[in-house]
């Protein structure tokens, strides 16, 4: 998934799409993508440009990208992330389950973002 010349934001979106595909077919690959997405999210959260990219992903047409972005945005703009997670929570698909548990753990103060 790492490609020279690809920005971290482009890599993040591509990895989120690949994760959504892998989670349905290949749990080992999905776990690798999970780790890669966590690393990319940490990297994006470190700069204003990266944070802006994450915020823009909250409106992406792909629910997996919105899910991952909402997770990362929780660390610096929960008011923007929570509505996205709430909408995903009641949507069809595996993203709904992840959104439900992400939101539940965050509201309990038990979600580890870093």
N, C-alpha and C positions, 0 to 999 in steps of 0.2 A: 504494500500500500504506500510505502514511502517512495516518492519519486522526486528526483532532483528537479528543481525549477517549479515544483508545485508549492503554492503557498500552504501554510498550515490550515487556513480556512478551507481551501479546496480539498486538501487531504481529509479534513474532518468530515465534510459533507460526503465525500466518496466512501469513507470508512463507515459512516452511519448507514448509508444505503447498503453497503456490503454486509454489515452486521445484521440488518433486518432480513436479508436473504439467508445468511448463515444460521441465524437463530432457528430457522425452520428446518434446516437440512444438516448442519454440521456443527455440533456444539463445541468441538475443539477449536475450530476456526472462529466461531463466534466469541469464544473466550479470549482468543488472541486479539481479535478486533476490539473487544471490550477494553483490554489493557492499552491498546494503541489509542483508542478514543479518549481514555482517561488522561494519557500523556499529552495528547494534542489539546485537550480541554484545559489542562493546567497551563500549557504554553500560551494558548489564546487568552486566557484570563489575565495574563501578566502585562498586557499592553492595552492602551485605549483602542487601538485599531482592532486588536483581537477581540476585545469585549464588544465592540460595535458589530463585528462579524457574527458573534454568537447571538447578539440581540436580533440581528437581521434574520438569522436562521429560525427564530421563533415564528416567523410568518411563512416559512418554506412550505411548499405543497406536499412534501414527503413527511409523513408522521414520524418516521424514525429520526429524521434530522431535527424536527421540532422537539422530540423527546430528549435527545441528547443535549440539544442546546438549552432546553429548560433546566435540565440537571445542572449544567455548568453555570447558567445565569443565576440560579438560586444563591450562589455565593456572593453576588454583588448587586443584584436587582430582583429580589424575590417578588416584588410587586408586579414585575413583568413575567416572571417564570410561572408563578402559581396559577394564573388563569389558563395558561397553555396546558399545564399538567391536568388541571380540572377538566378541560375540554377533551384531552386525550383519554382520560380515565373512563369516560362514557362512550368512547368511540369503539368501533369493531377492531379486532386485531390484537396481536400480542403486545403492541405498544400500550394498550389500555392497562394491561396487568402491570407492566413496568411503571407506568405513570401513577397508578394507584399506590403501589408500594413506595415509590420515590416520595410522593406527596405525604403519605402516612408517616414514613420515617422522618422526613424533614420537619413536619409539624410536631412530632414528639421530641425533636432535638437530637435524634439518633442517626441522622444521615451524615456519613463521612464523605465530603466532597473532595478532599485532597488525600 
